[in-house]
């Protein structure tokens, strides 16, 4: 079973000093037995920069 998700890589600041998170899309592979079963991720070549305030509730 496979799904796609975003993995946070690092936090950086934009020109105004506001914190943003660099994220990379990953493909998540699971065994399908249960949600707690070990699996692995494969990084994809898609990235995005997201403001920290959009990820966490401050």
C-alpha positions in Angstrom: 0.0 0.0 0.0 1.4 3.4 -0.8 0.4 7.0 -0.1 2.0 10.5 -0.6 2.8 12.9 2.1 5.0 15.9 2.9 8.1 15.7 5.1 9.6 18.8 6.7 13.2 19.2 5.9 14.4 22.5 7.5 13.1 25.8 8.8 14.3 29.0 7.2 13.5 32.7 7.1 12.2 34.7 4.2 13.3 38.2 3.3 11.1 39.7 6.0 12.5 37.3 8.7 9.3 35.2 8.9 9.9 31.5 9.5 9.0 29.1 6.7 9.4 25.3 6.4 11.0 23.6 3.4 9.1 20.4 2.7 9.7 17.5 0.3 7.0 15.2 -1.0 7.6 11.6 -0.1 5.9 8.3 -1.1 5.0 6.3 2.0 5.0 2.5 1.6 3.4 0.4 4.3 2.9 -3.3 4.6 -0.9 -3.0 4.7 -1.2 -5.2 7.8 -2.0 -2.3 10.1 -1.3 1.4 10.4 1.4 0.6 13.0 3.4 -1.8 10.8 6.8 -0.6 9.8 7.2 0.8 6.4 9.5 3.1 4.5 9.5 6.4 2.5 10.9 7.3 -0.8 11.7 11.0 -1.4 10.2 12.5 -4.6 11.5 15.6 -6.5 8.7 17.9 -5.5 9.4 20.6 -2.9 7.4 23.5 -1.4 7.9 26.3 1.1 5.2 26.8 3.7 4.8 29.5 6.3 5.2 28.0 9.8 1.9 29.7 10.9 0.1 27.6 8.3 1.5 24.4 9.9 1.1 25.0 13.6 -1.4 26.9 15.7 0.3 29.7 17.6 
